[in-house]
Amino acid sequence: MGYSYELLANPHYSNVEPTIVHVTPKNENLRYEPYTHSEEEFIYILEGSIYLLYDREKHYMVKGDTAYFKGEKPHLFVPVDNEGAKVLTIFVDSNM
C-alpha cells in the first residue's frame, strides 16, 4: 500500500485526528495513485524525507518541515530513499 498508520487518539471524541504515517521505503513502495479525502490535513516530518505530491506539484520535505492542505486535492507521500519516513499527520474535519 505504501503506508502504515498509528492512531494517536480516539477520533470519535474530536474533529481532530492525529496519526503517525509510516511511509514505506522506496524499494518496497507499491502505491503510486494519489489520495483524496474530505478533511484538511496538517503534516510534520518526524523522520526521514518524502516528496509530497500535491495537486500535481512535487515538494521535497525533510525532518522538521510542515505543510497544511486540503485533502480534497490529490496528494501522496512518496519515499525518497530506502530509509522510509515517519510523518505526523493531523486530519481536521472542518465540517464538524
C-alpha positions in Angstrom: 0.0 0.0 0.0 2.8 2.4 0.7 1.8 3.5 4.3 1.1 2.1 7.7 -0.8 4.1 10.3 -0.5 4.6 14.1 -3.6 6.4 15.5 -2.7 8.7 18.4 -6.2 9.5 19.7 -9.7 8.2 19.5 -11.3 10.1 16.6 -14.8 9.6 18.0 -14.4 12.3 20.6 -13.0 15.1 18.4 -12.9 16.5 14.9 -9.1 16.3 15.0 -7.4 13.0 14.2 -3.6 12.9 14.9 -1.9 9.9 13.2 1.6 8.8 12.6 2.1 7.7 9.0 5.0 5.3 8.3 6.0 5.8 4.7 7.3 2.6 3.2 10.9 2.6 1.9 11.3 3.3 -1.8 12.2 -0.3 -2.8 9.0 -1.6 -1.1 6.6 1.1 -2.1 3.6 -0.1 -4.2 1.4 3.0 -4.1 1.5 5.5 -7.0 -2.0 6.8 -7.1 -2.8 9.9 -5.1 -5.4 10.0 -2.3 -8.3 12.4 -1.7 -10.5 12.9 1.4 -12.8 15.5 2.8 -10.6 16.6 5.7 -8.0 19.3 5.8 -4.5 17.9 6.6 -1.5 19.2 8.5 1.8 17.2 8.3 5.1 17.4 10.2 8.0 15.3 9.1 9.3 13.4 12.1 12.0 11.3 10.5 13.4 10.8 7.0 12.3 12.7 3.9 9.5 12.5 1.4 8.2 14.0 -1.8 4.7 15.4 -1.1 2.9 15.2 -4.4 0.1 17.7 -4.1 -2.2 19.0 -6.8 0.3 17.8 -9.5 3.2 19.5 -7.8 6.2 17.8 -6.2 7.6 19.2 -2.9 10.7 17.8 -1.2 10.3 17.7 2.6 12.7 16.7 5.3 12.6 16.3 9.1 11.1 19.4 10.7 9.2 20.5 7.6 5.4 21.1 7.7 2.6 21.5 5.3 -1.2 22.3 5.6 -3.5 21.5 2.7 -7.0 20.5 1.6 -7.4 16.7 1.4 -9.9 17.1 -1.5 -7.0 17.8 -3.9 -5.0 14.7 -5.0 -1.9 14.1 -2.8 0.6 11.4 -2.0 3.6 10.9 0.3 6.4 9.4 -1.9 9.5 7.9 -0.3 12.8 9.5 -1.3 15.0 6.6 -0.4 15.1 3.1 1.2 15.1 4.5 4.7 11.3 5.3 4.7 9.9 8.2 6.7 7.7 9.0 9.6 5.1 11.8 9.3 2.8 13.2 12.0 -0.5 13.8 10.2 -3.4 15.6 11.7 -6.7 15.4 9.9 -9.2 18.1 10.6 -12.8 17.7 9.7 -13.9 21.3 9.1 -17.5 20.2 8.7 -18.0 19.3 12.3 
